[in-house]
Amino acid sequence: MPRCTRVRVEAYGRDGKRLRFDAEGFHARVVQHECDHLDGKVYLDRMRSLETLTFLPEFQRYWMTRR
């Protein structure tokens, strides 16, 4: 599932005070990534296929040449 490019966050800070902000671009991706952790998910859960899960040198050797 692709991530949203913009999110609105409504939460509580460490001090218990209400927190509201909008996040865009990379910041939005980071917020969604951290929310996934709160839900017990890791990036592997978001992968459509584990077929290309590998180290970068292996990916470059075996997958970059396939098109």
N, C-alpha and C positions, 0 to 999 in steps of 0.2 A: 504494500500500500504506500503510495507516494506521500510525502509530507506536505503540509500546507506551507505556503510561502509567507503567510501572515497569520498571527494568532492573537487573540485577546486573552489576557490572563487575569483571573480573579482568584486571589488566594489569601492566605494569612502568613505574615512574616514570622521570624523566630520570636519576635516580641509580642506576638498575638494580635498585632494591628493588621487591619485589612490592607491588601496590596492589590493595585490594579494598574496594568500597563499593556500596551500593544507591542508586539515584537514582529520584526520583519526580517526576511532573508536568513542569514546564518544564525542570528539570534533566535528566530522562530524555530529553526531546526534543533538548536540546542535545548530550548524549552521543551519541545516535544520529546526529544531524546530522554531528558531527565524525568518527564512525566511517565514515559514508558517504564523507567526503573521503578517508580512508585507503584506501578501496576504489575511489577514482577516480570517485565519483558526485557529482552536484550535484542541487539541488532539482528541476530540470527532469526528471531521470530518474525522479522519484517522482510526477510529475503524471500523473493518469489520462488527461487530455486537455489538449493545448496550446491548445484553442479559446478559453479565457478568459485566456490569458497576455497581459497588457496593463499599461499604466500605470494607477494608481488613478483619475485623472480620466476616462480612457476607459472603465474598468470601470464606474464610477458612471453614466456617460452611457448606455452601450449595454447593460449587463448587469443593473444593479440594477432596471430597470423590467420585465425579463422574468421571469415566474414560471410 
